[in-house]
Amino acid sequence: MSSERIKLIKETLSKIDRKFTIWEDGTWHGGPWFDGIWHKGTWKHGHFYKGTWKKGTWEGGSFHEGTWEDGSWRGGAFLGGMWKGGDWYGGLFLGGTWENGHWYGGSFHEGTWENGYWYGGEWKGGTWIKGWILYKNEWVESKVSPDIFFKNNPV
């Protein structure tokens, strides 16, 4: 997603009337979400802005500067905020902090990886503090990012 597109989205979101919302299960079919708490359910596209995610399935869209506490991510763009656990199956991590969880695929472009389990995917940049990397069917604790790890430890 280009910086111009992100700027346009933020400008548009800033003009919409915001109300605090609590979502308890169900399916979201698109549109903006602001400053609320998501508790279970399925997200099918849209823009999630500065809210708190607690469980559920994410199936695309953009997540802006919120807190992700648990759930299943299946595509879309994470554009900043805090990831505190859950399963990542694909999509773009474009900023923020990854604190814990399971990474099964997708592209990590920037941000800070503090801890978690790396099964595979693309490491494109960011800061890796520590984590666990699946290597030859065993978990190896690593203080270097997956790109450096696999360069030094060929499969």
SULFEN-V995061 format. One record per residue. N is the residue number from 1. OMEGA is omega in radians with two decimals (NA if undefined). D_LAST is the distance of its C-alpha to the last C-alpha in Angstrom with 1 decimal. Layout:
n:N omega:OMEGA d_last:D_LAST
n:N omega:OMEGA d_last:D_LAST
This chain:
n:1 omega:-3.08 d_last:32.1
n:2 omega:3.13 d_last:34.3
n:3 omega:3.08 d_last:36.1
n:4 omega:3.13 d_last:39.4
n:5 omega:3.12 d_last:38.5
n:6 omega:3.11 d_last:37.6
n:7 omega:3.13 d_last:40.9
n:8 omega:3.12 d_last:42.8
n:9 omega:-3.13 d_last:41.4
n:10 omega:3.11 d_last:42.3
n:11 omega:3.14 d_last:45.8
n:12 omega:-3.13 d_last:46.4
n:13 omega:-3.11 d_last:45.3
n:14 omega:-3.10 d_last:47.6
n:15 omega:-3.07 d_last:50.6
n:16 omega:3.11 d_last:50.2
n:17 omega:-3.09 d_last:52.3
n:18 omega:3.05 d_last:50.0
n:19 omega:3.12 d_last:50.7
n:20 omega:-3.06 d_last:48.9
n:21 omega:2.98 d_last:47.5
n:22 omega:3.14 d_last:46.0
n:23 omega:3.14 d_last:44.2
n:24 omega:3.08 d_last:44.1
n:25 omega:-3.11 d_last:42.1
n:26 omega:-3.11 d_last:42.6
n:27 omega:3.08 d_last:41.0
n:28 omega:-3.05 d_last:41.2
n:29 omega:3.06 d_last:41.5
n:30 omega:-3.11 d_last:41.2
n:31 omega:-3.12 d_last:43.2
n:32 omega:3.07 d_last:43.1
n:33 omega:-3.12 d_last:42.7
n:34 omega:2.82 d_last:44.0
n:35 omega:-3.12 d_last:44.0
n:36 omega:3.09 d_last:44.0
n:37 omega:3.07 d_last:42.2
n:38 omega:3.11 d_last:40.1
n:39 omega:-3.14 d_last:40.0
n:40 omega:3.11 d_last:38.2
n:41 omega:-3.11 d_last:38.4
n:42 omega:3.11 d_last:36.6
n:43 omega:3.13 d_last:36.4
n:44 omega:3.07 d_last:36.5
n:45 omega:-3.07 d_last:36.5
n:46 omega:-3.11 d_last:38.7
n:47 omega:3.14 d_last:38.6
n:48 omega:-2.97 d_last:38.2
n:49 omega:3.03 d_last:39.7
n:50 omega:3.09 d_last:40.0
n:51 omega:3.07 d_last:40.0
n:52 omega:-3.13 d_last:38.4
n:53 omega:3.12 d_last:36.1
n:54 omega:3.10 d_last:36.2
n:55 omega:3.12 d_last:34.4
n:56 omega:-3.12 d_last:34.3
n:57 omega:3.12 d_last:32.2
n:58 omega:-3.10 d_last:31.7
n:59 omega:3.05 d_last:31.5
n:60 omega:-3.08 d_last:31.8
n:61 omega:-3.12 d_last:34.0
n:62 omega:-3.11 d_last:33.8
n:63 omega:-3.03 d_last:33.8
n:64 omega:2.92 d_last:35.7
n:65 omega:3.11 d_last:36.1
n:66 omega:3.08 d_last:36.3
n:67 omega:3.12 d_last:34.8
n:68 omega:-3.06 d_last:32.4
n:69 omega:3.10 d_last:32.7
n:70 omega:3.11 d_last:31.0
n:71 omega:-3.09 d_last:30.3
n:72 omega:-3.14 d_last:28.1
n:73 omega:-3.08 d_last:27.2
n:74 omega:3.07 d_last:26.6
n:75 omega:-3.12 d_last:27.0
n:76 omega:-3.08 d_last:29.2
n:77 omega:3.03 d_last:29.3
n:78 omega:-2.98 d_last:29.3
n:79 omega:3.09 d_last:31.6
n:80 omega:-3.10 d_last:32.0
n:81 omega:-3.08 d_last:33.1
n:82 omega:3.04 d_last:31.5
n:83 omega:-3.06 d_last:28.8
n:84 omega:3.08 d_last:29.5
n:85 omega:-3.13 d_last:27.5
n:86 omega:-3.10 d_last:26.7
n:87 omega:-3.12 d_last:24.0
n:88 omega:-3.09 d_last:22.8
n:89 omega:3.13 d_last:21.8
n:90 omega:-3.11 d_last:22.1
n:91 omega:-3.07 d_last:24.3
n:92 omega:3.00 d_last:24.7
n:93 omega:-2.98 d_last:24.9
n:94 omega:3.09 d_last:27.2
n:95 omega:-3.13 d_last:28.6
n:96 omega:-3.11 d_last:29.6
n:97 omega:3.04 d_last:28.1
n:98 omega:-3.05 d_last:25.4
n:99 omega:-3.13 d_last:26.5
n:100 omega:3.11 d_last:24.8
n:101 omega:-3.09 d_last:23.4
n:102 omega:-3.12 d_last:20.5
n:103 omega:-3.09 d_last:18.6
n:104 omega:-3.13 d_last:17.3
n:105 omega:-3.08 d_last:17.3
n:106 omega:-3.09 d_last:19.5
n:107 omega:3.05 d_last:19.8
n:108 omega:-3.02 d_last:20.6
n:109 omega:3.10 d_last:22.8
n:110 omega:-3.08 d_last:24.9
n:111 omega:-3.12 d_last:26.2
n:112 omega:3.06 d_last:25.3
n:113 omega:-3.10 d_last:22.6
n:114 omega:3.13 d_last:24.2
n:115 omega:3.12 d_last:22.4
n:116 omega:-3.06 d_last:20.7
n:117 omega:-3.11 d_last:17.7
n:118 omega:3.11 d_last:14.9
n:119 omega:-3.11 d_last:13.3
n:120 omega:-3.11 d_last:12.3
n:121 omega:-3.13 d_last:14.4
n:122 omega:3.01 d_last:15.4
n:123 omega:-3.08 d_last:16.3
n:124 omega:3.14 d_last:19.1
n:125 omega:-3.10 d_last:21.0
n:126 omega:-3.13 d_last:23.0
n:127 omega:3.11 d_last:23.1
n:128 omega:3.11 d_last:20.5
n:129 omega:3.04 d_last:22.5
n:130 omega:3.12 d_last:20.2
n:131 omega:3.14 d_last:18.4
n:132 omega:-3.13 d_last:15.9
n:133 omega:3.08 d_last:12.3
n:134 omega:-3.08 d_last:10.8
n:135 omega:-3.13 d_last:7.6
n:136 omega:3.10 d_last:7.1
n:137 omega:3.07 d_last:10.6
n:138 omega:3.09 d_last:12.1
n:139 omega:3.13 d_last:13.7
n:140 omega:3.08 d_last:13.3
n:141 omega:-3.06 d_last:16.2
n:142 omega:3.03 d_last:15.6
n:143 omega:3.03 d_last:18.3
n:144 omega:-3.09 d_last:16.3
n:145 omega:-3.10 d_last:15.5
n:146 omega:3.14 d_last:12.2
n:147 omega:3.11 d_last:12.2
n:148 omega:3.13 d_last:12.7
n:149 omega:-3.09 d_last:10.4
n:150 omega:3.03 d_last:7.2
n:151 omega:-3.14 d_last:9.2
n:152 omega:-3.11 d_last:9.7
n:153 omega:-3.11 d_last:6.5
n:154 omega:-3.14 d_last:3.8
n:155 omega:NA d_last:0.0
